């Protein structure tokens, strides 16, 4: 498994975190800022309904198959940084 950090900007498109075919759970952490996240087999529309997830000491999501999860930044301040472990 490896971990990679991503800086997200509010103008960015949806970022696919999982495609539903992962064998092991994927860990998503919101290090700073807030994200929108949703489960969808295809890329969500720019204004799709989504959950809001904020940074904090317990800001982790464990994602398992068959979920296909997407996220994007919610706000400009503070900068949105996530870490994904696959």
C-alpha positions as CSV (number, residue, x, y, z in Angstrom):
1,X,0.0,0.0,0.0
2,X,1.1,3.5,-0.6
3,X,-0.2,7.0,0.4
4,X,-0.3,10.0,-1.9
5,X,-1.3,13.6,-1.0
6,X,-3.4,15.7,-3.4
7,X,-4.1,19.5,-3.3
8,X,-7.7,20.2,-4.5
9,X,-9.0,23.5,-5.7
10,X,-12.8,24.4,-5.8
11,X,-12.7,24.9,-9.5
12,X,-11.3,21.4,-10.1
13,X,-13.5,18.6,-11.6
14,X,-14.5,15.5,-9.6
15,X,-11.6,13.3,-8.7
16,X,-12.2,9.5,-8.8
17,X,-10.9,7.9,-5.6
18,X,-12.1,4.3,-6.3
19,X,-13.6,2.6,-9.3
20,X,-15.4,-0.2,-7.4
21,X,-12.9,-2.9,-8.4
22,X,-10.4,-2.4,-5.6
23,X,-9.4,-5.6,-3.8
24,X,-8.3,-3.9,-0.6
25,X,-10.0,-1.1,1.3
26,X,-8.9,2.4,0.2
27,X,-8.4,5.0,3.0
28,X,-9.3,8.6,2.3
29,X,-8.2,11.3,4.8
30,X,-9.1,15.0,4.7
31,X,-6.0,16.7,6.0
32,X,-7.3,20.2,5.6
33,X,-10.3,22.0,4.2
34,X,-13.6,20.3,3.2
35,X,-14.6,18.0,0.4
36,X,-17.8,17.0,-1.4
37,X,-17.9,13.3,-1.9
38,X,-20.4,11.0,-3.6
39,X,-20.8,7.4,-4.8
40,X,-21.4,7.1,-8.5
41,X,-20.5,4.6,-11.2
42,X,-19.8,7.5,-13.6
43,X,-18.3,11.0,-13.1
44,X,-21.0,13.1,-11.3
45,X,-22.4,16.3,-12.8
46,X,-20.6,19.5,-11.6
47,X,-23.6,20.3,-9.3
48,X,-24.4,16.7,-8.2
49,X,-25.8,16.1,-4.7
50,X,-22.9,15.1,-2.4
51,X,-22.0,14.6,1.2
52,X,-19.7,17.2,2.9
53,X,-16.7,15.9,4.8
54,X,-14.4,18.2,6.9
55,X,-10.9,17.8,8.1
56,X,-10.3,16.9,11.8
57,X,-8.7,14.2,14.0
58,X,-11.1,11.5,12.8
59,X,-11.5,12.6,9.1
60,X,-11.0,9.2,7.6
61,X,-13.2,7.2,5.2
62,X,-12.5,3.6,4.5
63,X,-13.9,2.7,1.1
64,X,-14.5,-0.9,0.0
65,X,-15.7,-2.5,-3.3
66,X,-18.1,-2.2,-5.0
67,X,-18.2,1.5,-4.0
68,X,-17.0,3.9,-6.7
69,X,-16.3,7.2,-4.8
70,X,-15.5,10.7,-6.2
71,X,-14.5,13.9,-4.4
72,X,-13.8,17.5,-5.0
73,X,-12.9,20.6,-2.9
74,X,-15.7,22.6,-1.3
75,X,-14.0,25.9,-0.3
76,X,-11.0,27.9,-1.1
77,X,-9.9,28.6,2.6
78,X,-8.4,26.7,4.1
79,X,-6.7,24.9,1.2
80,X,-8.1,21.4,0.6
81,X,-5.5,18.6,1.0
82,X,-6.4,14.9,1.0
83,X,-4.4,11.8,1.4
84,X,-5.3,8.5,-0.3
85,X,-3.9,5.2,0.7
86,X,-4.3,2.4,-1.9
